[in-house]
């Protein structure tokens, strides 16, 4: 059996790159090696992303009527549970190369925030300003099946050690289902995202349909296997 834990970078690619920016991620997992070459693992990953300046400006226009309105901001993340078969090209030395493919469940979330004042103590004698999700129309989620594939390197700490340092990179594709929503391109007059006043002929509350776009990114992780 083996266990792993690590963290690193997440890099949006393809169409995802047009509305998200690189950030961080981490993973934990475990599994079984059937022999020196073949193994399979169950893994949890959390990958965080920022949002492009143009994305923030467009959404700010929809929500507040200005491209930089009221300190508007946002972020995105994807968490997943996947099963990942691996094949290791074992050597007689300390370093090995492995190939990995996998698939499973991916949950994608985008939150938009506005600065709000909150009490810093029980009696509310002190008030602080924090970024808080600005209501139901500022929170979007999408569930989908996804697949991943890539390669990694491991390096054994010593000849007699069971612990290995690993570094890996994968390509992730999440097959989210596109949804109809409101964007700057098909809106008419601000503010567009206010409940009851969505703008144009749109009568729903999805003011960020990009959250349900198909998602592609490359997580690059470093960690320990033992």
Beta strands, then each sheet from edge to edge (+ up, - down):
strand 1: 2-12
strand 2: 20-21
strand 3: 23-33
strand 4: 38-51
strand 5: 73-89
strand 6: 95-119
strand 7: 127-133
strand 8: 139-156
strand 9: 164-174
strand 10: 215-225
sheet 1: 2+ 4- 3+ 1- 10+ 9- 8+ 6- 5+
sheet 2: 2+ 4- 3+ 1- 10+ 9- 8+ 6- 7+
end
